[in-house]
């Protein structure tokens, strides 16, 4: 079978995007792993099948599969890349400026900007509302704090896992857990461990934490440091993604980290998140929705036999 694909990245988080609007393509885990292999395949952090929408009002559904063949509920950089595909390929009129995309985690409104040729340059995605309850992550860690968030104008009380200590091979680390359509556990590094996330041996500790027994469905692990700067809060972050390993960027991880920083008092509700592949602008609105803004670029297109 010949597959026509488009390789797209969002600040280095790269995806193989395939038109499956006929809803006929099924890829097994071995095929996905081979396509994503950077030596023997195309190379990517995951595969996005663009399928017909599940819900009315959406343009298309993002069926996202991690590089190891596991299905993921949501991918922040991935949905910007699918938006780039839909706009640049004419499925969405470039002058429309906004549309709704479907995901397993629910519909996601998207606002986009274009260049002089009508190609999308960057997009803002409503990533939905964070969830904090241990059962929503899910995690067996006990809730440590009561938090109150506004949902549809109403105050809602949740019980959150914030700065909960997990013993690791590299010492005790404190994690705050946030679900952004998929599970995240964020640790803010202290000077006595590693003040700079860029100096961390993430390959030594990432796999252990991703598969830790306290995360029954595994988790994405973020290592972060907050810089309170005069022109706005900046968060330096690296991520070990569930099913992928370390990636250059993670949109849902940036959202989860920004929310965790805000709710623990380390940052305000708006921050620039600096990842290995670039920057994302994250804002946790008062209505509890998290907005993510960043670019997406087409790398190349082609066909491959599978």
Steps between C-alpha positions, in 0.01 A plus 500: 500500500626846406445774758517869413620696801592850614771547762417797728660626819396734779821641655677172437223263611453325166220295349413295195162634388289276276164569333256234627177686434371177345543349847643181353863499615603282794865494606625247752761587762785346299413706192479821704831427672665438163359819346624701800845339508758768423744257338280257306176696452388859451578601857253666736368520855166364384248447220189714448217353296265778385157340523138620472379683812337310783288795612293747300655841455854365462698500175695178558610259771865457602574130554840522666726200549826517698824376350469175695158430347287599798197723450511841673203708609650836409813669364540877513771538238331231295172688478681813379669286236165356393367856482792587272413201281129589480563867416788453258322216316180702463274298731458823697474832315803713589277801556283317753747579781347238731350151509447208737699175489397175667719288730450209735518757781217702344458784248772768488427848358792638297580854386770533234712755316615474138770649280458678167450168322224387731720247683461465875789640703381461857191404693336545837324193634245490780643199679203466732497492877759335722392226740673444832318217679718188545242287315513739204876472452487204590740451790502311827666799668273659759361848453698753702313827439152634446476728196211710374464571129229682306307293247219662302496783751462265794764424760590132501700335778755234406756311702843510341832319521744789545868466592454137598831320564598194299822310588711443188840355418629859491349606832162631609311718252178695559232469232185693418253308285280652230284340232487702176317232304789269588690444827788721610723507806710815539804543722654841561869444547675641804864612519598201712385264224550674165418866468516487121278243322744507208765338721276212608574144385140453391563163335609358834191607692225553240416134430483418872253780568288444188432143609499559877240296688323817618395564135288198397462627143855640490558876486679777316776635724603866497817644656474877539652814647317834531667834429312807626612764250399870467336443160307191613538156649714251311502126562787286377378146444601159373259214456510122500191406300296190564556263211763721329790574735650847506361732233602850401162634606166399648198730476285334765810475720565873465138569597516263798828653617371856473184407691702317767730802535203734540303288743804448725582873498822468302371707205204704382228373269688602184848376414742430218604136510845439354553147370789342313336572164370851565243696696127480566281770651267357764218683680268349760190714469271590789229280343737203560581445131867474401609673179811386314660702218783386277617433142488197271706427188484247217837326463441283194247277324527166328377145458611187678419135447374315804 
